[in-house]
Amino acid sequence: MIGIISDIHGNHVALSAVLRTLDDLGATDIICLGDIGGYYCQINQCCETLRQRNIFAVMGNHDWYLAKGEPCPRSNSANVCLDYQRTVITPDNLVWLASLPERAIIHGLDIVHGGWNDPIDEYVRPSQEYFSGLPGNHFASGHTHVQCVWSSGDKHYCNPGSVGQPRDGNSKAAFATWDGSSFELHRVDYDIEKIQKEMALAGFSPYYSENLSSGTSIGGRISKI
């Protein structure tokens, strides 16, 4: 069984809870669909845990912003958090983020962060029309922060949701598993107050982490597929 995680966003408290659960479930490997960076203050811990555990990852848009020194074009809040992460990320972790591929095929899965037209920043709305032109049968991406399993004919797709910032109105950390033929979605509780306290210690106002209690984006919006 393979664990699939995505959109950690510097929330090591949530990542630790997910990894413990995957270990308990007996996952033999774990893959990450990007966005290790962005939003929360534990960017180095997240990078180091993935590196130490040899977790394969593709690049997300927030990882790209960090690696390239570019701003997010649609969120001032995201840029405040990225600016903070740029001041604390270690050179080794930044080099590692910059080295991540945009797309890979691993364990029989074709994986990206965004979509197959734009691996970094496309929001996938799965449909037969979308996947019919792609070779292969099993696909996974993140980016929307909303869990989804979709199948049509011989095409099968999974979005594991977000480890570090769920946006579907459920505050539990989200992930998925893959057994070589089918996907299963999972949620797990974690200590939200702990990451909120860490954000306060890093100098952030409650605005940047209070959304974690309600499973929304910063500002309180619920996302849908």
Secondary structure, DSSP 8 states (H G I E B T S, - for coil): -EEEE---TT-HHHHHHHHHHHHHHT-SEEEE-S--SSSSS-HHHHHHHHHHTT-EE---HHHHHHHHT---TT-HHHHHHHHHHHHH--HHHHHHHHH--SEEEETTEEEESS-SSSTTT------HHHHHTSSSSEEE--SS-S-EEEEETTEEEEE---SS---SS--SEEEEEE-SS-EEEEEE---HHHHHHHHHHTT--GGGTGGGGTT--TTS-----
